[in-house]
Amino acid sequence: MHGKPLRLKRRAEFLRVAANGKRAAMPGLVLQALPRPDDGPPRIGFTCTRKLGNAVARNRIRRRLKEAARHAFGAAPEMLNPGAVDLVLIGRAAGRTRPFAALCADLRRALAKTGVA
């Protein structure tokens, strides 16, 4: 890995990953992963649907996903396979109350299932 993952911010980037990427659903999150042809650093985006509740609830789930990603990629950057990849983490309702260790385990399993790690 080439340092800290960059962020996906534009809707078109999220839609491209959703349309063409691999998908892994876990109890606390859904991971979508799409390899890129360039040799840049990994990019990651976070999202939650309005079905999960009001802005406070969605932001809490999103913050938990960001922290789980920071733990996964910060502690073991070699965890990611070499090459550029775009990742989208989608929060699920269980992500709000799921123990943090279980949420991190969900992320690791999803990364393995999509072939990113």
N, C-alpha and C positions, 0 to 999 in steps of 0.2 A: 504494500500500500504506500502511496505517495504522501502520507500525512493525513491530516484531518479531512473527512469526507466533505465535499461541497454540497450545497443545498439545491434541490429542485424547487422552483418557485412559480413558474408559469403553468397555466392550465394545460397548454399544449404538451408540455413535457409529461405531466401526469397522465394525460390521455394516451400518449404514445406508449408509455410503459404498460398501461392497462390493456391496450389493444394487442400488443405484440409480445409481452413478457410472460414469464412463468409465474404461477400463482401458488402460494401455500397458505392454507387457512389453519389457524391455531385458535385455541379458546380465547386468548386475549387480544389477538391481532391477526391481520391478513398481510402477507408480504407479497409484493409483486417485484420481480427482478427482470431486467432486460440488459443483456450485454451490449456494449457499444463498440464500434469498429476502431475508435481512436485509442490512444494509450494514456488518456488522462486519469485523474484520480476518480474514485467512486463518488457518485452523487446520491443524495438521499432526500426524500420528501416525506412529509407527515400530513395526514388528513384524517378527519372524522366527519361522518355524515350527520345531518341535523336530526336523524332518527334517534341519536344517542342522548338527546336532551338539549338544554339551553347552552349558551356560550360558556358558562362556568363549567358545566360538566364536560363539554367537548375539550375545552382548554386543559382541564385536569388530565384527561386521557392522553391528549397530545403531549403534555409535559412528561408524563410517565413513559411514553414511547421514546421521547427524545433522550431521557435519562437511561433507558434500557439500551438504546443504540450507543450512547456515549460509553457505557460500561462494556458493551460487546466489542466496539471498535477501538476504544481507547486503551483497554487493558490488553488486548491481543490483536494488534493491527495485522499480524501475519495470518489471522483467521480467514481473511478474504483471499480468494484465489487471485493470482495476478491478472491484470487486464481491467479495462474500464467497464463499469456496470452502473446502471441506474436502479435505485431501490425506492419503492414507495411502501411506507408502513401505514396501514389503515387501521384505526382504532375500532375495537368492538366493545359492546356494552360490558362484557366481563372484565375488560381491561381496567375499569374504574376501581373495582374491588378486589381484583386478583392480587395475591401476594407478589411483591416486587421480584422475588427470586423466581417465581413461577413465570412471570412475564418475561424475564430475561431468558429463561429456559425455552419459552415459546419462540422467542426471536432466534436463538441458536438452532433450534430444530427446523424452523422455517428456512433459515439460511442454508442448512444442509439439504433440505428437501428440494430447494430450487437450484442447487448446485453451485451456489455462490461461495459457500465455505466448505 
